[in-house]
Amino acid sequence: MLNPAELLRLKQSVLAHWKQFDEAGPAEMLPERSSLALSADFHARLHEPIGDLGSWDGYLSEFWAPLRNAFGRLHRETHLFFGGISNGRRDGDMSRDGELWITGTGLLHGYFQREYLGIQPTQQAISLRWGEFLRFRDGRLNAVYLMHDLVDLCEQIRRPVLPPSRGRPALYARPAESDGFILRPSDAQETMHSLDHIREFLFDGLNAYDQSSLKSMGMERYFHPSVAWYGPGGIGACLGLTEFQSLHQTPWLLAFPDRQVQDLTGLFAEGCYTGSPGWAAVLATHKGHYLSAPATGAALSINGLDWWKRQGDQYIENWVFVDMVHLFQQMGHHLLDRARG
């Protein structure tokens, strides 16, 4: 059972942890110790080409130090912030889940002044999309799952690595009602309904696709006609269900018709918001042309982060990260090489 006071305490500690990073000086002044208590087996899982880091020292030296060296001090803008207890297995077995998570997403504002991941600097202001999920065990930070939208970054510096987005580029907004930064206790029944509803949508709705008709998933039942779907760089945002289905969902399912949602790394709710980190959360076969990649027949695993806002029994907003570098790597394309030339 989630203790609201404990959740609030951990949220406050996460905000202090982020502040510790945000207010540090140059890269060499990053904190050697976290303000959070760490598990002995702490690890971080990040977007490609960084990947998995098995220690706090590695997290600092291989992820944060190069980032801060390239972009200087980063100013954090947080669109969503909430937490909860996970029930992310398809079979609903809480004895094999029940983890406590806290999440946030938004923008990091900086200045691209030095090389990053082999990409030469452009001496310009950037707004880097970030999404982070922190897992706690026995009150200690056990794992971080984190992505930055590198495809969107390449679009900002005018070194695109994919064709122009079908959706609307450069759109990653706060919730329309500015209610996604949750520090007060949420109604327990509302939270439970949100978790039950997202499980139905993901495991019963999306996985019901018959590889022929979008109607087989019942998207009209789950997505509001005016849904704002904030997709990643390379895909773009879609405003309204019609745009979502025509500009994203149809091309995606033509390319990956057998895609299925798997057990998720985490899936939790607070109030009307839900969130999920998912490494290999979706498995699929690359059966059709997708963006710049002709069909390969390759078996794919897809890593992503998602946040949803429920209004009644429909989703009115959805913020989405897909590790496009990792996805296209499995199809034989090294996206960042296109920005390094």
Contacts in CASP RR format, 6 or more apart in sequence:
PFRMAT RR
TARGET T0000
AUTHOR 0000-0000-0000
METHOD contacts of the structure
MODEL  1
MLNPAELLRLKQSVLAHWKQFDEAGPAEMLPERSSLALSADFHARLHEPI
GDLGSWDGYLSEFWAPLRNAFGRLHRETHLFFGGISNGRRDGDMSRDGEL
WITGTGLLHGYFQREYLGIQPTQQAISLRWGEFLRFRDGRLNAVYLMHDL
VDLCEQIRRPVLPPSRGRPALYARPAESDGFILRPSDAQETMHSLDHIRE
FLFDGLNAYDQSSLKSMGMERYFHPSVAWYGPGGIGACLGLTEFQSLHQT
PWLLAFPDRQVQDLTGLFAEGCYTGSPGWAAVLATHKGHYLSAPATGAAL
SINGLDWWKRQGDQYIENWVFVDMVHLFQQMGHHLLDRARG
2 84 0 8 1.000
2 85 0 8 1.000
2 100 0 8 1.000
4 185 0 8 1.000
6 139 0 8 1.000
7 83 0 8 1.000
7 84 0 8 1.000
7 100 0 8 1.000
7 102 0 8 1.000
8 183 0 8 1.000
8 185 0 8 1.000
10 100 0 8 1.000
10 102 0 8 1.000
10 136 0 8 1.000
10 139 0 8 1.000
11 81 0 8 1.000
11 83 0 8 1.000
11 102 0 8 1.000
11 183 0 8 1.000
13 35 0 8 1.000
13 36 0 8 1.000
14 36 0 8 1.000
14 102 0 8 1.000
14 134 0 8 1.000
15 81 0 8 1.000
16 35 0 8 1.000
17 34 0 8 1.000
17 35 0 8 1.000
17 36 0 8 1.000
17 141 0 8 1.000
18 76 0 8 1.000
20 31 0 8 1.000
20 34 0 8 1.000
20 35 0 8 1.000
21 30 0 8 1.000
21 31 0 8 1.000
21 64 0 8 1.000
22 73 0 8 1.000
22 74 0 8 1.000
22 75 0 8 1.000
22 76 0 8 1.000
24 30 0 8 1.000
24 31 0 8 1.000
24 68 0 8 1.000
24 73 0 8 1.000
25 68 0 8 1.000
25 73 0 8 1.000
26 68 0 8 1.000
26 69 0 8 1.000
26 72 0 8 1.000
27 64 0 8 1.000
27 65 0 8 1.000
27 66 0 8 1.000
27 68 0 8 1.000
27 69 0 8 1.000
27 72 0 8 1.000
28 65 0 8 1.000
30 60 0 8 1.000
30 64 0 8 1.000
30 65 0 8 1.000
30 68 0 8 1.000
31 60 0 8 1.000
32 60 0 8 1.000
33 56 0 8 1.000
34 56 0 8 1.000
34 141 0 8 1.000
36 140 0 8 1.000
36 141 0 8 1.000
37 139 0 8 1.000
37 140 0 8 1.000
37 141 0 8 1.000
38 56 0 8 1.000
38 140 0 8 1.000
38 141 0 8 1.000
39 137 0 8 1.000
39 138 0 8 1.000
39 140 0 8 1.000
39 141 0 8 1.000
39 142 0 8 1.000
41 142 0 8 1.000
42 54 0 8 1.000
42 55 0 8 1.000
42 56 0 8 1.000
42 59 0 8 1.000
42 141 0 8 1.000
42 142 0 8 1.000
42 143 0 8 1.000
43 52 0 8 1.000
43 53 0 8 1.000
43 54 0 8 1.000
43 55 0 8 1.000
43 142 0 8 1.000
43 143 0 8 1.000
43 144 0 8 1.000
44 52 0 8 1.000
44 53 0 8 1.000
44 54 0 8 1.000
44 58 0 8 1.000
44 59 0 8 1.000
44 63 0 8 1.000
44 143 0 8 1.000
44 144 0 8 1.000
44 145 0 8 1.000
44 146 0 8 1.000
45 51 0 8 1.000
45 52 0 8 1.000
45 53 0 8 1.000
45 143 0 8 1.000
45 144 0 8 1.000
45 145 0 8 1.000
45 146 0 8 1.000
45 279 0 8 1.000
46 52 0 8 1.000
46 53 0 8 1.000
46 63 0 8 1.000
46 145 0 8 1.000
46 146 0 8 1.000
46 147 0 8 1.000
47 146 0 8 1.000
47 147 0 8 1.000
47 148 0 8 1.000
47 150 0 8 1.000
47 303 0 8 1.000
47 323 0 8 1.000
47 325 0 8 1.000
47 326 0 8 1.000
48 323 0 8 1.000
48 325 0 8 1.000
48 326 0 8 1.000
48 329 0 8 1.000
49 117 0 8 1.000
49 325 0 8 1.000
49 336 0 8 1.000
50 62 0 8 1.000
50 63 0 8 1.000
53 59 0 8 1.000
53 62 0 8 1.000
53 63 0 8 1.000
59 144 0 8 1.000
63 146 0 8 1.000
66 116 0 8 1.000
66 117 0 8 1.000
67 74 0 8 1.000
67 116 0 8 1.000
68 74 0 8 1.000
69 114 0 8 1.000
69 116 0 8 1.000
70 112 0 8 1.000
70 113 0 8 1.000
70 114 0 8 1.000
70 115 0 8 1.000
70 116 0 8 1.000
70 121 0 8 1.000
71 108 0 8 1.000
71 110 0 8 1.000
71 111 0 8 1.000
71 112 0 8 1.000
71 113 0 8 1.000
71 116 0 8 1.000
71 126 0 8 1.000
71 128 0 8 1.000
72 110 0 8 1.000
72 111 0 8 1.000
72 113 0 8 1.000
73 110 0 8 1.000
74 108 0 8 1.000
74 109 0 8 1.000
74 110 0 8 1.000
74 128 0 8 1.000
75 108 0 8 1.000
75 109 0 8 1.000
75 110 0 8 1.000
76 106 0 8 1.000
76 107 0 8 1.000
76 108 0 8 1.000
76 109 0 8 1.000
76 130 0 8 1.000
77 106 0 8 1.000
77 107 0 8 1.000
77 108 0 8 1.000
77 109 0 8 1.000
77 127 0 8 1.000
78 104 0 8 1.000
78 105 0 8 1.000
78 106 0 8 1.000
78 181 0 8 1.000
79 104 0 8 1.000
79 105 0 8 1.000
79 106 0 8 1.000
79 107 0 8 1.000
79 172 0 8 1.000
79 173 0 8 1.000
79 174 0 8 1.000
79 175 0 8 1.000
79 180 0 8 1.000
79 181 0 8 1.000
79 319 0 8 1.000
80 103 0 8 1.000
80 104 0 8 1.000
80 105 0 8 1.000
80 106 0 8 1.000
80 175 0 8 1.000
80 180 0 8 1.000
80 181 0 8 1.000
80 273 0 8 1.000
80 307 0 8 1.000
80 319 0 8 1.000
81 102 0 8 1.000
81 103 0 8 1.000
81 104 0 8 1.000
81 180 0 8 1.000
81 181 0 8 1.000
81 182 0 8 1.000
81 183 0 8 1.000
82 102 0 8 1.000
82 103 0 8 1.000
82 104 0 8 1.000
82 180 0 8 1.000
82 181 0 8 1.000
82 182 0 8 1.000
82 186 0 8 1.000
82 270 0 8 1.000
82 271 0 8 1.000
82 273 0 8 1.000
83 100 0 8 1.000
83 101 0 8 1.000
83 102 0 8 1.000
83 103 0 8 1.000
83 182 0 8 1.000
83 268 0 8 1.000
83 270 0 8 1.000
84 100 0 8 1.000
84 101 0 8 1.000
84 102 0 8 1.000
84 191 0 8 1.000
84 268 0 8 1.000
84 269 0 8 1.000
84 270 0 8 1.000
85 98 0 8 1.000
85 99 0 8 1.000
85 100 0 8 1.000
85 101 0 8 1.000
85 268 0 8 1.000
86 97 0 8 1.000
86 98 0 8 1.000
86 99 0 8 1.000
86 100 0 8 1.000
86 101 0 8 1.000
86 264 0 8 1.000
86 266 0 8 1.000
86 267 0 8 1.000
86 268 0 8 1.000
87 94 0 8 1.000
87 97 0 8 1.000
87 98 0 8 1.000
87 195 0 8 1.000
87 199 0 8 1.000
87 267 0 8 1.000
87 268 0 8 1.000
88 97 0 8 1.000
88 199 0 8 1.000
88 263 0 8 1.000
88 264 0 8 1.000
88 266 0 8 1.000
88 267 0 8 1.000
88 276 0 8 1.000
89 96 0 8 1.000
89 97 0 8 1.000
89 263 0 8 1.000
89 264 0 8 1.000
90 203 0 8 1.000
90 261 0 8 1.000
90 262 0 8 1.000
90 263 0 8 1.000
92 199 0 8 1.000
97 266 0 8 1.000
99 135 0 8 1.000
99 136 0 8 1.000
99 137 0 8 1.000
99 266 0 8 1.000
100 135 0 8 1.000
100 136 0 8 1.000
100 137 0 8 1.000
100 139 0 8 1.000
101 133 0 8 1.000
101 134 0 8 1.000
101 135 0 8 1.000
101 136 0 8 1.000
101 266 0 8 1.000
101 268 0 8 1.000
101 277 0 8 1.000
102 133 0 8 1.000
102 134 0 8 1.000
102 136 0 8 1.000
103 131 0 8 1.000
103 132 0 8 1.000
103 133 0 8 1.000
103 134 0 8 1.000
103 275 0 8 1.000
103 277 0 8 1.000
103 307 0 8 1.000
104 131 0 8 1.000
104 132 0 8 1.000
104 133 0 8 1.000
104 307 0 8 1.000
105 129 0 8 1.000
105 130 0 8 1.000
105 131 0 8 1.000
105 132 0 8 1.000
105 305 0 8 1.000
105 307 0 8 1.000
105 319 0 8 1.000
105 321 0 8 1.000
106 129 0 8 1.000
106 130 0 8 1.000
106 131 0 8 1.000
106 172 0 8 1.000
107 127 0 8 1.000
107 128 0 8 1.000
107 129 0 8 1.000
107 130 0 8 1.000
107 172 0 8 1.000
108 127 0 8 1.000
108 128 0 8 1.000
108 130 0 8 1.000
108 148 0 8 1.000
109 125 0 8 1.000
109 126 0 8 1.000
109 127 0 8 1.000
109 128 0 8 1.000
110 125 0 8 1.000
110 126 0 8 1.000
110 127 0 8 1.000
110 128 0 8 1.000
111 123 0 8 1.000
111 124 0 8 1.000
111 125 0 8 1.000
111 126 0 8 1.000
112 121 0 8 1.000
112 122 0 8 1.000
112 123 0 8 1.000
112 124 0 8 1.000
112 125 0 8 1.000
112 126 0 8 1.000
112 157 0 8 1.000
113 121 0 8 1.000
113 123 0 8 1.000
114 121 0 8 1.000
115 121 0 8 1.000
117 150 0 8 1.000
117 336 0 8 1.000
118 336 0 8 1.000
118 340 0 8 1.000
119 154 0 8 1.000
119 157 0 8 1.000
119 159 0 8 1.000
119 336 0 8 1.000
119 339 0 8 1.000
119 340 0 8 1.000
120 340 0 8 1.000
122 157 0 8 1.000
122 158 0 8 1.000
124 156 0 8 1.000
124 157 0 8 1.000
126 153 0 8 1.000
126 156 0 8 1.000
126 157 0 8 1.000
127 156 0 8 1.000
128 148 0 8 1.000
128 149 0 8 1.000
128 152 0 8 1.000
128 153 0 8 1.000
129 148 0 8 1.000
129 149 0 8 1.000
129 152 0 8 1.000
129 172 0 8 1.000
129 232 0 8 1.000
129 321 0 8 1.000
130 146 0 8 1.000
130 147 0 8 1.000
130 148 0 8 1.000
130 149 0 8 1.000
131 146 0 8 1.000
131 147 0 8 1.000
131 148 0 8 1.000
131 305 0 8 1.000
131 321 0 8 1.000
132 144 0 8 1.000
132 145 0 8 1.000
132 146 0 8 1.000
132 147 0 8 1.000
133 144 0 8 1.000
133 145 0 8 1.000
133 146 0 8 1.000
133 265 0 8 1.000
133 266 0 8 1.000
133 275 0 8 1.000
133 277 0 8 1.000
133 305 0 8 1.000
134 141 0 8 1.000
134 143 0 8 1.000
134 144 0 8 1.000
134 145 0 8 1.000
135 141 0 8 1.000
135 142 0 8 1.000
135 143 0 8 1.000
135 144 0 8 1.000
135 145 0 8 1.000
135 266 0 8 1.000
136 142 0 8 1.000
145 265 0 8 1.000
145 277 0 8 1.000
145 278 0 8 1.000
145 279 0 8 1.000
145 305 0 8 1.000
147 303 0 8 1.000
147 304 0 8 1.000
147 305 0 8 1.000
147 321 0 8 1.000
147 323 0 8 1.000
149 172 0 8 1.000
149 232 0 8 1.000
149 233 0 8 1.000
149 321 0 8 1.000
150 324 0 8 1.000
150 325 0 8 1.000
150 335 0 8 1.000
150 336 0 8 1.000
151 161 0 8 1.000
151 162 0 8 1.000
151 232 0 8 1.000
151 233 0 8 1.000
151 234 0 8 1.000
151 324 0 8 1.000
151 325 0 8 1.000
151 335 0 8 1.000
152 169 0 8 1.000
152 170 0 8 1.000
152 172 0 8 1.000
152 232 0 8 1.000
152 233 0 8 1.000
152 234 0 8 1.000
154 160 0 8 1.000
154 161 0 8 1.000
154 335 0 8 1.000
154 336 0 8 1.000
154 338 0 8 1.000
154 339 0 8 1.000
155 169 0 8 1.000
155 170 0 8 1.000
155 233 0 8 1.000
155 234 0 8 1.000
156 170 0 8 1.000
157 339 0 8 1.000
159 338 0 8 1.000
159 339 0 8 1.000
160 338 0 8 1.000
160 339 0 8 1.000
161 335 0 8 1.000
161 336 0 8 1.000
161 338 0 8 1.000
161 339 0 8 1.000
162 233 0 8 1.000
162 234 0 8 1.000
162 291 0 8 1.000
162 292 0 8 1.000
162 324 0 8 1.000
162 335 0 8 1.000
163 234 0 8 1.000
163 291 0 8 1.000
163 292 0 8 1.000
165 233 0 8 1.000
165 234 0 8 1.000
165 235 0 8 1.000
165 236 0 8 1.000
166 235 0 8 1.000
166 236 0 8 1.000
166 247 0 8 1.000
166 248 0 8 1.000
166 251 0 8 1.000
167 235 0 8 1.000
167 236 0 8 1.000
167 237 0 8 1.000
167 238 0 8 1.000
167 243 0 8 1.000
167 247 0 8 1.000
167 248 0 8 1.000
168 236 0 8 1.000
168 237 0 8 1.000
168 238 0 8 1.000
168 239 0 8 1.000
169 233 0 8 1.000
169 234 0 8 1.000
169 236 0 8 1.000
169 237 0 8 1.000
171 230 0 8 1.000
171 236 0 8 1.000
171 237 0 8 1.000
172 230 0 8 1.000
172 231 0 8 1.000
172 237 0 8 1.000
172 319 0 8 1.000
173 228 0 8 1.000
173 230 0 8 1.000
174 180 0 8 1.000
175 309 0 8 1.000
175 317 0 8 1.000
176 228 0 8 1.000
176 316 0 8 1.000
176 317 0 8 1.000
180 273 0 8 1.000
180 309 0 8 1.000
182 270 0 8 1.000
182 271 0 8 1.000
182 273 0 8 1.000
186 270 0 8 1.000
186 271 0 8 1.000
187 271 0 8 1.000
190 271 0 8 1.000
190 272 0 8 1.000
191 269 0 8 1.000
191 270 0 8 1.000
191 271 0 8 1.000
192 269 0 8 1.000
194 269 0 8 1.000
194 270 0 8 1.000
194 271 0 8 1.000
194 272 0 8 1.000
194 273 0 8 1.000
194 274 0 8 1.000
194 310 0 8 1.000
195 267 0 8 1.000
195 268 0 8 1.000
195 269 0 8 1.000
195 274 0 8 1.000
197 274 0 8 1.000
197 310 0 8 1.000
197 313 0 8 1.000
198 267 0 8 1.000
198 269 0 8 1.000
198 274 0 8 1.000
198 275 0 8 1.000
198 276 0 8 1.000
198 308 0 8 1.000
198 310 0 8 1.000
199 267 0 8 1.000
201 222 0 8 1.000
201 315 0 8 1.000
202 261 0 8 1.000
202 264 0 8 1.000
202 267 0 8 1.000
202 276 0 8 1.000
203 261 0 8 1.000
205 217 0 8 1.000
205 218 0 8 1.000
205 222 0 8 1.000
206 217 0 8 1.000
206 261 0 8 1.000
207 260 0 8 1.000
207 261 0 8 1.000
208 216 0 8 1.000
208 217 0 8 1.000
208 218 0 8 1.000
209 216 0 8 1.000
209 217 0 8 1.000
209 253 0 8 1.000
209 257 0 8 1.000
209 259 0 8 1.000
210 216 0 8 1.000
211 253 0 8 1.000
211 257 0 8 1.000
211 258 0 8 1.000
214 245 0 8 1.000
214 249 0 8 1.000
214 250 0 8 1.000
214 253 0 8 1.000
219 241 0 8 1.000
219 245 0 8 1.000
219 249 0 8 1.000
220 241 0 8 1.000
221 313 0 8 1.000
221 314 0 8 1.000
222 314 0 8 1.000
222 315 0 8 1.000
223 229 0 8 1.000
223 241 0 8 1.000
223 244 0 8 1.000
223 314 0 8 1.000
223 315 0 8 1.000
223 318 0 8 1.000
224 240 0 8 1.000
224 241 0 8 1.000
224 311 0 8 1.000
224 314 0 8 1.000
224 315 0 8 1.000
224 316 0 8 1.000
225 240 0 8 1.000
225 241 0 8 1.000
225 242 0 8 1.000
226 239 0 8 1.000
226 240 0 8 1.000
226 241 0 8 1.000
226 316 0 8 1.000
227 238 0 8 1.000
227 240 0 8 1.000
227 241 0 8 1.000
227 244 0 8 1.000
227 314 0 8 1.000
227 315 0 8 1.000
227 316 0 8 1.000
227 317 0 8 1.000
227 318 0 8 1.000
228 237 0 8 1.000
228 238 0 8 1.000
228 239 0 8 1.000
228 240 0 8 1.000
228 316 0 8 1.000
228 317 0 8 1.000
228 318 0 8 1.000
229 237 0 8 1.000
229 238 0 8 1.000
229 239 0 8 1.000
229 240 0 8 1.000
229 243 0 8 1.000
229 244 0 8 1.000
229 248 0 8 1.000
229 317 0 8 1.000
229 318 0 8 1.000
229 320 0 8 1.000
230 236 0 8 1.000
230 237 0 8 1.000
230 317 0 8 1.000
230 318 0 8 1.000
230 319 0 8 1.000
230 320 0 8 1.000
231 237 0 8 1.000
231 238 0 8 1.000
231 248 0 8 1.000
231 319 0 8 1.000
231 320 0 8 1.000
231 322 0 8 1.000
232 320 0 8 1.000
232 321 0 8 1.000
232 322 0 8 1.000
232 324 0 8 1.000
233 324 0 8 1.000
234 291 0 8 1.000
234 324 0 8 1.000
235 248 0 8 1.000
235 320 0 8 1.000
235 322 0 8 1.000
236 247 0 8 1.000
236 248 0 8 1.000
238 244 0 8 1.000
238 247 0 8 1.000
238 248 0 8 1.000
251 290 0 8 1.000
251 291 0 8 1.000
252 259 0 8 1.000
252 290 0 8 1.000
253 259 0 8 1.000
254 288 0 8 1.000
254 289 0 8 1.000
254 290 0 8 1.000
255 286 0 8 1.000
255 287 0 8 1.000
255 288 0 8 1.000
255 289 0 8 1.000
255 290 0 8 1.000
255 295 0 8 1.000
256 284 0 8 1.000
256 285 0 8 1.000
256 286 0 8 1.000
256 287 0 8 1.000
256 288 0 8 1.000
256 290 0 8 1.000
256 300 0 8 1.000
257 285 0 8 1.000
257 287 0 8 1.000
258 284 0 8 1.000
258 285 0 8 1.000
258 287 0 8 1.000
259 282 0 8 1.000
259 283 0 8 1.000
259 284 0 8 1.000
259 302 0 8 1.000
260 282 0 8 1.000
260 283 0 8 1.000
260 284 0 8 1.000
261 281 0 8 1.000
261 282 0 8 1.000
262 280 0 8 1.000
262 281 0 8 1.000
262 282 0 8 1.000
262 283 0 8 1.000
264 276 0 8 1.000
264 277 0 8 1.000
264 278 0 8 1.000
264 281 0 8 1.000
265 276 0 8 1.000
265 277 0 8 1.000
265 278 0 8 1.000
265 279 0 8 1.000
265 281 0 8 1.000
266 275 0 8 1.000
266 276 0 8 1.000
266 277 0 8 1.000
266 278 0 8 1.000
267 274 0 8 1.000
267 275 0 8 1.000
267 276 0 8 1.000
268 274 0 8 1.000
268 275 0 8 1.000
268 276 0 8 1.000
269 275 0 8 1.000
272 309 0 8 1.000
272 310 0 8 1.000
272 311 0 8 1.000
272 312 0 8 1.000
273 307 0 8 1.000
273 308 0 8 1.000
273 309 0 8 1.000
273 310 0 8 1.000
274 307 0 8 1.000
274 308 0 8 1.000
274 310 0 8 1.000
275 305 0 8 1.000
275 306 0 8 1.000
275 307 0 8 1.000
275 308 0 8 1.000
276 305 0 8 1.000
276 306 0 8 1.000
276 307 0 8 1.000
277 304 0 8 1.000
277 305 0 8 1.000
278 303 0 8 1.000
278 304 0 8 1.000
278 305 0 8 1.000
279 301 0 8 1.000
279 303 0 8 1.000
279 304 0 8 1.000
280 301 0 8 1.000
280 302 0 8 1.000
280 303 0 8 1.000
281 302 0 8 1.000
281 303 0 8 1.000
281 304 0 8 1.000
282 301 0 8 1.000
282 302 0 8 1.000
283 299 0 8 1.000
283 300 0 8 1.000
283 301 0 8 1.000
283 302 0 8 1.000
284 299 0 8 1.000
284 300 0 8 1.000
284 302 0 8 1.000
285 297 0 8 1.000
285 298 0 8 1.000
285 299 0 8 1.000
285 300 0 8 1.000
286 293 0 8 1.000
286 295 0 8 1.000
286 296 0 8 1.000
286 297 0 8 1.000
286 298 0 8 1.000
286 299 0 8 1.000
286 300 0 8 1.000
286 330 0 8 1.000
286 331 0 8 1.000
287 295 0 8 1.000
287 297 0 8 1.000
288 294 0 8 1.000
288 295 0 8 1.000
289 295 0 8 1.000
290 331 0 8 1.000
292 328 0 8 1.000
292 333 0 8 1.000
293 328 0 8 1.000
293 331 0 8 1.000
293 332 0 8 1.000
293 333 0 8 1.000
296 331 0 8 1.000
296 332 0 8 1.000
298 330 0 8 1.000
298 331 0 8 1.000
298 332 0 8 1.000
300 327 0 8 1.000
300 330 0 8 1.000
300 331 0 8 1.000
301 330 0 8 1.000
302 322 0 8 1.000
302 323 0 8 1.000
302 327 0 8 1.000
303 322 0 8 1.000
303 323 0 8 1.000
303 326 0 8 1.000
303 327 0 8 1.000
304 320 0 8 1.000
304 321 0 8 1.000
304 322 0 8 1.000
304 323 0 8 1.000
305 320 0 8 1.000
305 321 0 8 1.000
306 318 0 8 1.000
306 319 0 8 1.000
306 320 0 8 1.000
306 321 0 8 1.000
307 318 0 8 1.000
307 319 0 8 1.000
308 315 0 8 1.000
308 317 0 8 1.000
308 318 0 8 1.000
308 319 0 8 1.000
309 315 0 8 1.000
309 316 0 8 1.000
309 317 0 8 1.000
309 318 0 8 1.000
310 316 0 8 1.000
324 335 0 8 1.000
325 335 0 8 1.000
325 336 0 8 1.000
328 334 0 8 1.000
328 335 0 8 1.000
329 335 0 8 1.000
END
